């Protein structure tokens, strides 16, 4: 019992460190992946359309979320403002 | 006077959504939007009118200031004591009327650079039985020829809820529900206030992959501490009814992925969205949304959408606490039961075309008018009022908005 109680916190700590390492590696991989993508400014005609811009719904979108947050048991990850298209 | 909305979540959502609105706009303008929500069935009904207005002033190239107001005008009839033995049929006959108005005033300040921005917001909300203060800060950076945008934000909320004055050491099963909001925040002897603290962390990665494909990944974590039940609602436990009793701590995690694809032959955009959610109360959910946005005339766009939502209920949820108690906690909140919903609707957006100089109506830089309507069909398969099913399982949501840019 004594060895089990001493190893469990160590395993928890190792698991946390492992989790942070995975997150760090994922973030680095994400940045590298993003850096490899090239869409030239002159090719962004369609990306600049409002229908292609995240968060372009403004207040109507916010009130939409407001209703769903109050009618469901979950919350979050509904999106952030647009971008990534070089048009705002 | 019995508002039955989970306000802590709503306040946090307001703060986060304010962030998005603040960052996205860098032009002076004003706008107003109103949403009408209605559901009814049997003796129950709920109507919420949500008007809002905002103004944004561009202070040169470096800063933007905005102010915002929003209200929730709520009226209807709800069940105060869930599962109470109510004669021959069900507890719905004990429905009580409610009405309340919530106001939120807020402002934001954004500092802009060529590729970065920093936004701070503050908002204050109040109603008869609730007070909330919320602050948030967000940072955003665009890089790699603006094909990539990263955004991080943090929101903090301090809320206070009115409840019935009762001994703090009293057992939860002996607590009574708040009968009405009379005397709340007025040093009334029979009223008390309890705190709710909120912290919300959010990160977003928006990426343009090709000239016709863009994605957005959003991660959210939220920590809530304090009173998270509805002070007006009681649950029948067998011999008596007690004010619903939720855990004081809740950690919530969500990940969402949006994909937008431009369909060249049709000159329209296909939009997909998926979200996974879980929290420390045992609620797990999936949201899937598909939409198509089509340009039909100059400046006129029509959007159709469908949304599906499903969730596993909280670990302490029971449809009948008299026969199947789930530990020390009990709730009468249908949003904590296993449930699903389907939403279908459409939106019409008119970006009013300008003259040769680009002016609209001779003095505006832009004018956008939005109208949308959705029908929401709920399925509360494991939530009943006594033996009766939830009668208010269909809702209408309609929004109208005007946005003018100077």
Contacts between the chains, C-beta under 8 A, distances in Angstrom:
chain1	res1	chain2	res2	distance
A	30	B	205	6.5
A	34	B	143	7.7
A	34	B	144	5.8
A	34	B	147	7.1
A	34	B	148	4.2
A	34	B	205	7.7
A	34	B	207	5.7
A	35	B	144	5.4
A	35	B	148	7.7
A	37	B	144	7.0
A	37	B	147	5.5
A	37	B	148	7.5
A	37	B	207	6.9
A	37	B	208	7.1
A	37	B	209	5.8
A	38	B	144	7.9
A	38	B	145	7.0
A	38	B	147	7.0
A	39	B	145	7.6
A	39	B	147	5.3
A	39	B	208	4.9
A	39	B	209	7.5
A	39	B	210	6.4
A	39	B	211	5.7
A	40	B	145	7.5
A	41	B	145	6.9
A	41	B	146	7.9
A	43	B	211	4.2
A	44	B	208	7.2
A	44	B	211	6.7
A	45	B	211	7.4
A	46	B	211	5.9
A	46	B	212	5.4
A	46	B	262	4.1
A	46	B	264	7.4
A	47	B	208	5.4
A	47	B	211	6.6
A	47	B	212	7.7
A	47	B	214	5.9
A	47	B	262	7.5
A	49	B	262	7.0
A	49	B	269	6.6
A	49	B	295	8.0
A	50	B	301	7.3
A	50	B	349	7.5
A	50	B	351	7.3
A	51	B	260	7.4
A	51	B	262	8.0
A	51	B	268	7.0
A	51	B	269	3.7
A	51	B	271	7.4
A	51	B	293	3.7
A	51	B	295	7.7
A	51	B	301	6.5
A	51	B	303	7.5
A	52	B	214	6.0
A	52	B	260	5.0
A	52	B	262	5.9
A	52	B	269	5.2
A	54	B	206	5.9
A	54	B	214	7.5
A	54	B	216	4.7
A	54	B	258	6.0
A	54	B	260	7.3
A	55	B	20	5.2
A	55	B	24	5.4
A	56	B	24	7.6
A	58	B	21	6.4
A	58	B	24	7.5
A	58	B	31	7.1
A	58	B	33	7.6
A	58	B	370	8.0
A	58	B	401	7.4
A	58	B	403	6.4
A	59	B	21	7.0
A	59	B	31	6.2
A	59	B	33	3.9
A	59	B	52	5.8
A	59	B	54	6.8
A	59	B	401	5.7
A	59	B	403	7.7
A	60	B	33	5.7
A	60	B	35	7.8
A	60	B	347	7.6
A	60	B	370	5.2
A	60	B	372	6.3
A	60	B	399	5.0
A	60	B	401	5.1
A	61	B	17	7.8
A	62	B	14	7.9
A	62	B	17	4.1
A	62	B	18	7.9
A	62	B	20	7.6
A	62	B	21	6.5
A	63	B	33	6.2
A	63	B	35	4.2
A	63	B	50	5.6
A	63	B	52	7.0
A	63	B	399	5.9
A	64	B	35	7.8
A	64	B	397	7.6
A	64	B	399	7.3
A	65	B	13	5.8
A	65	B	17	6.1
A	66	B	10	6.5
A	66	B	13	6.2
A	66	B	14	7.3
A	66	B	17	7.7
A	66	B	35	7.6
A	66	B	50	6.7
A	67	B	35	6.9
A	67	B	37	5.7
A	67	B	48	7.8
A	67	B	397	5.6
A	68	B	309	7.6
A	69	B	6	7.7
A	69	B	9	5.2
A	69	B	10	5.8
A	69	B	13	4.7
A	70	B	5	4.9
A	70	B	6	6.3
A	70	B	9	7.4
A	70	B	10	5.8
A	71	B	335	6.6
A	71	B	341	7.5
A	71	B	376	7.3
A	71	B	378	7.7
A	71	B	395	7.6
A	72	B	285	7.1
A	72	B	309	6.0
A	72	B	311	6.7
A	72	B	335	6.0
A	72	B	339	7.6
A	72	B	341	7.2
A	73	B	283	4.5
A	73	B	285	6.6
A	73	B	311	5.3
A	73	B	313	7.5
A	73	B	314	7.1
A	73	B	335	4.7
A	73	B	336	5.5
A	73	B	339	7.5
A	74	B	252	7.4
A	74	B	254	6.6
A	74	B	275	7.9
A	74	B	277	3.9
A	74	B	279	7.5
A	74	B	283	6.4
A	74	B	285	4.3
A	74	B	287	7.5
A	74	B	311	6.3
A	75	B	9	4.9
A	75	B	12	6.9
A	75	B	13	6.5
A	75	B	220	7.5
A	75	B	222	6.4
A	75	B	252	5.8
A	75	B	254	6.8
A	75	B	277	7.4
A	76	B	16	7.8
A	76	B	200	7.5
A	76	B	202	7.2
A	76	B	218	7.9
A	76	B	220	3.1
A	76	B	221	7.7
A	76	B	222	6.1
A	76	B	252	6.4
A	76	B	253	7.7
A	76	B	254	3.7
A	76	B	256	7.7
A	76	B	277	6.9
A	77	B	202	7.8
A	77	B	218	4.5
A	77	B	219	6.4
A	77	B	220	4.5
A	77	B	254	3.6
A	77	B	255	5.5
A	77	B	256	3.4
A	77	B	275	5.2
A	77	B	277	7.2
A	78	B	13	8.0
A	78	B	16	8.0
A	78	B	17	7.9
A	78	B	218	7.0
A	78	B	256	6.4
A	78	B	275	7.5
A	79	B	20	7.4
A	79	B	204	7.2
A	79	B	216	5.9
A	79	B	218	5.4
A	79	B	256	6.4
A	79	B	258	5.9
A	79	B	273	7.7
A	80	B	19	7.7
A	80	B	20	5.6
A	80	B	23	7.8
A	80	B	151	4.8
A	80	B	153	7.6
A	80	B	202	7.0
A	80	B	204	3.4
A	80	B	206	7.2
A	80	B	216	7.1
A	80	B	218	5.9
A	81	B	19	7.8
A	81	B	20	4.4
A	81	B	21	7.6
A	81	B	23	4.5
A	81	B	24	3.9
A	81	B	140	7.4
A	81	B	151	7.0
A	82	B	24	6.2
A	82	B	206	6.8
A	83	B	140	7.3
A	83	B	142	5.8
A	83	B	146	7.5
A	83	B	149	3.5
A	83	B	151	7.8
A	83	B	206	4.9
A	84	B	142	7.2
A	84	B	146	6.9
A	84	B	147	6.0
A	84	B	148	5.8
A	84	B	149	4.4
A	84	B	206	3.7
A	84	B	207	5.3
A	84	B	208	4.8
A	84	B	214	6.0
A	84	B	216	7.6
A	85	B	146	7.1
A	85	B	147	7.9
A	85	B	208	5.3
A	85	B	214	6.4
A	86	B	142	7.6
A	86	B	145	6.7
A	86	B	146	3.4
A	86	B	147	7.0
A	86	B	208	7.6
A	88	B	24	7.0
A	88	B	26	7.4
